[in-house]
Amino acid sequence: MSVPFYVSPEQITKDKADFARKGIARGRSVVVLQYADGILFVAENPSRALHKVSEIYDRIAFAAVGRYNEFENLRVAGVRLADMRGYSYDRRDVSSRSLANAYAQTLGAIFTETTKPYEVEITIAEVGLIAADDQLYRLTFDGSVADEHGFVAMGGSADAITAELREHWSESMDLAGALRVAVDALARHGAPGGGDGEPRALTPAQLEVAVLERSRPRRTFRRLASARLAELLGVEDTEEQAPAELQ
């Protein structure tokens, strides 16, 4: 009599986690960080049609790394949930915490109940009326949630980027200062598969940048165009853009 093939639950979980981590690490990095007047999102993304950073609701935005089709499904679901809650109750009842909890349940169910986990990592950010009320929630492929403070780095060499941000970031930075810190960290460590510490030249056309501006009355999300990025970084806006696969 043949013995049935058996794999322990611990081994299955470990294999799924390793698979998801490798997929996420192959992608280009995203940095989310607070600055004096709001929250800044910086992604290395040469595509102008496929976004890694998007608005979810009035004061809430979404950033992701990994497989585009998977995190796009999550983004759309979050927009629908926020719209339904705001319409059924009140716009003030839509919060980043409730969205993070919903995403955590969804990602956790996908990780445990399906053969292939989502190869994604996401951050939900909400800008408050004052800096102390800002909220950053980081969610991993298995549904784990972390309440972050100051900044978040995802994808690529996230640990190395985080270490550099920890050294140079300050909560009192203005937009230009925060942008330069984020771009410098991505240039040094954000290459797909991990950087070697040698800085690259990232042009405005290679970046996707958006902000949640604290001073805006309702919809605080705003994308920064290439010309504005060049002005903030003090470089020339060449508008060079090569087709590339989003990762």
N, C-alpha and C positions, 0 to 999 in steps of 0.2 A: 504494500500500500504506500503510495507516494505521500510525502509530507507537504502540506500546503505551504506556499511561499509566504513568509511573514516578515513585515517590516514594522519595527516599533513606532508608536506615535511620536516619540522623541526624535527619531531619525527622520521621519517624514517632515516634522516641523522644522528641523534644522536644514534639511535639503531645500524646502520652500524658501526659508529665510535667506539662505546663501544665494539661491537663484535670483531672488528679488534684489538683494544688495548689489550683485554683480551688474544687473541690468541698469540700476539707478546710477552706479558709479561710472558707467560708460558715457553718460550724458554730460552736457555742458551745465555749468553751475548756475545757481540763482542765489542772490543775496537779498535779504530783507532786513532793513535796519531803521531804527528810530532816529530822527533828527529833531532840531528845536521846534520846527513848525509842522511836524507830521511824521509820516512813515514813508520810506523810500524803498522801491523795488528795482533791482538791477539784475538783468539776465543777459548772458551771452547768447544771442539769438539773431542770426543773420536773416531770418524770415520776417517779412512784414505782414504776412497773412495768417500765420500760425503762431498764436500768442502763448507764452508761458505765464503771463501776468494778466489778470482780468478783474473787472469790477464784479462784485456779487450783489451788493446793495448800497444804500446811501453812504455809509461810512465804513464799509467792509470790502476787502479785496482778497484775491486768491492768487497764490503763486505755486508753481509745481515744477518738478523735474521727473524724467522717466519717459514712459511711452505716451506719446501725444494722444492717441485715441482713448487710452484709459483715463488719463487725467481730464480730458475734455468731457468725457461722460460724467465724471464727478463734478466738474464745474457747472455743467448744464443742470444737473440734479440740485446743486446748491442754489442756483439762481431761482429755480422753480419753487424750492422749499421756502426761500426767503420771500419771494413774491406772494406766495399763498399765505404765509403767516402774517405778513404786513397788511395784506388785503383783508384777511379774516378778523384780525385783531387791531393792531396799531403798528405804525412803522417803527415806533420805539421798542416794540416787542421783538424785533429781529436783532439778534446779537451774535457776535462771533462765537461765543461759548456754546450756544445752542447748535450752531452750524458745525462746530468742531465735534460735538457729541454725536450728531447725526452722521458725519463722515467717519468717525471712529467705529460706530456700529456697522456701517456698510463695509468698510475695509476689513474689520475683524471677521465679519461673516464670509466675505470673499476668501480671506486667507484660510479659514478653517474648513469651509464647506466645498471649495472647488479644488481641482487638481493644480491649476496654475494661479498663483497670487498675482495681484496687480503689481507691476514694476513702477511704482510711483512713490513720491514723497511730496507732501503739500504743506503749505503754511497758510493759515487764515489770519488776517490782520484786521484790526479795527482801531480807527483813530478816535481818541476821546476829545472832549472839549479842552482838557488840559493833558499835559504829557503823562501825568501819573495814571490817567485812565486808559492809555493805550494798551492794547492787548495783542499778543502774538501767540498763536497756537501752532505747534509743529506736529504733524501726523505722519507716521510711517506706514509702510505697506501692510503691517499686521494689525492696524487699528490703534496702536499706542499713541497717546497724546502727551505732549510736554508743553507746559506753560513757560514760554521763553521771555526773556527780558533783554532789551537792548538791540539784539541782532540775531539773525538765523542765517546759516549757510547750508545749502542742500546740493547734492549731486557732485560729481567729480571728486576732487580732494577736499571734501567739506571740512575735515578736521584741520587741515593746514590753513584753509581760508578762515575758519573760526579763530585759530590761534593768532593770525595776523590782525583780524578785526579786534580781537581782545586787546591787542597791543596799541592800536591806533585810534579806535573809535571813542567818541565822547558824546554824551547825550546833549551837550550844548552846541554841537556842530550845526552850521547852517547847511542849506541844501548843497551848495557847491563843495563844501568840505566833506560832507558825507558821501557825495557821489565820487569824489576823487579817491577816498579810502576804499570804497567798494570796488571801483574799477581797477585800482592798483592790486587789490587782493585777487580779483579774477584774472588779471593779466599775469600774475606770478604763479598762481596755483590752479586756475580754473580750466585748464585744457582737458578735453575728453580723455578719460583714463588716468587723470592726475598729472599735474605739472611737475617739473623738475626744479622749480625755484628760480629758473631764468625768466625774467619778465618778457612778455610778448607785447606787441603794439595792438591795442584794441581801439578801433576807430568808432565814432558815433554810429556808423552804418551797421556795425556788428553788435550793437547793444539794443536791448529792449528795456526802456526805463519808464517807470510810472511812479506817481506819488499819491498818497492820501493827504490832502492839505487840510490842516485843522481849521483854517479860517474860512473855508468855503461853507456856505449856509446849509446845504443839504447834500447834494452829490459831490463828495470830496475827491473822487477819483479823477486823475488827469494824467494822460500820457505826455511824455516830453519828446518833441520832435527832434530830428537829427540836428537841425540848426541850433536849437536851444541847448542840446547836449554839448555841441562844439563850443558854444559860448561859455558854458559852465566849466568845461574842462580846459578851456584856453587852447584849443587846437583848431585846425582848419577843417571845415565840413566838406569832405570830398564826395559824399553821397555814393561811395563805391559799395556795391552790394553784389555778391556772388551767390547764385542759387546753392542752397545747401539743405540737407535733410535735417529736420528738427529732431533734437535729442534732449 
